[in-house]
């Protein structure tokens, strides 16, 4: 992975997780027309979150004052 700071990883995780939750809620919408497209987006966001999680957890032991991954995705 490219050299990305832990603070950048933290921001990216929080942003992607927010969008991920938004898309999951959209799946329950009665007016949703493109269910398959939303499912594909959710899968893509989930994959990206997993990659970011791995990078974050690798960097976390070397720094102080950063929340656990679980706290980031609450």
C-alpha positions as CSV (number, residue, x, y, z in Angstrom):
1,X,0.0,0.0,0.0
2,X,1.1,3.5,-0.6
3,X,2.6,5.5,2.3
4,X,-0.6,6.9,3.9
5,X,-0.7,8.5,7.3
6,X,-2.8,6.9,10.0
7,X,-4.8,10.1,10.3
8,X,-5.7,9.9,6.6
9,X,-6.6,6.2,7.1
10,X,-8.8,7.2,10.0
11,X,-10.6,9.9,8.0
12,X,-11.1,7.5,5.0
13,X,-12.4,4.7,7.2
14,X,-14.9,7.0,8.9
15,X,-16.1,8.5,5.5
16,X,-16.5,5.1,3.8
17,X,-18.2,3.6,6.8
18,X,-20.7,6.5,6.8
19,X,-21.5,6.0,3.2
20,X,-21.6,2.2,3.7
21,X,-24.3,2.6,6.4
22,X,-26.2,5.1,4.2
23,X,-26.3,2.6,1.3
24,X,-27.4,-0.2,3.6
25,X,-30.3,1.9,4.8
26,X,-31.1,2.7,1.1
27,X,-31.7,-1.0,0.5
28,X,-34.8,-0.8,2.7
29,X,-36.2,2.1,0.8
30,X,-39.6,1.4,-0.8
31,X,-38.7,3.7,-3.8
32,X,-35.4,2.0,-4.6
33,X,-35.3,0.9,-8.2
34,X,-31.7,-0.3,-8.7
35,X,-31.3,-2.8,-5.9
36,X,-28.5,-4.7,-7.7
37,X,-26.5,-1.5,-8.3
38,X,-26.7,-0.6,-4.6
39,X,-25.6,-4.1,-3.7
40,X,-22.6,-3.8,-6.0
41,X,-21.7,-0.5,-4.4
42,X,-22.0,-1.9,-0.9
43,X,-19.7,-4.8,-1.9
44,X,-17.2,-2.3,-3.2
45,X,-17.3,-0.2,-0.1
46,X,-17.0,-3.3,2.1
47,X,-13.9,-4.4,0.2
48,X,-12.3,-0.9,0.5
49,X,-13.1,-0.8,4.2
50,X,-11.4,-4.2,4.7
51,X,-8.3,-3.0,2.9
52,X,-8.2,0.3,4.9
53,X,-8.8,-1.7,8.1
54,X,-5.8,-3.9,7.4
55,X,-3.6,-0.8,6.8
56,X,-5.0,1.0,9.9
57,X,-4.4,-2.0,12.2
58,X,-0.8,-2.3,10.9
59,X,-0.1,1.3,11.8
60,X,-2.0,1.5,15.0
61,X,0.5,-0.2,17.3
62,X,3.2,2.5,16.5
63,X,1.1,5.5,17.5
64,X,-0.6,6.9,20.5
65,X,-4.0,8.6,20.9
66,X,-5.8,6.9,18.0
67,X,-9.0,5.0,18.5
68,X,-9.4,1.3,17.9
69,X,-10.9,0.3,14.5
70,X,-14.1,-0.7,16.3
71,X,-14.5,2.8,17.7
72,X,-14.0,4.3,14.3
73,X,-16.9,2.4,12.8
74,X,-19.5,2.9,15.5
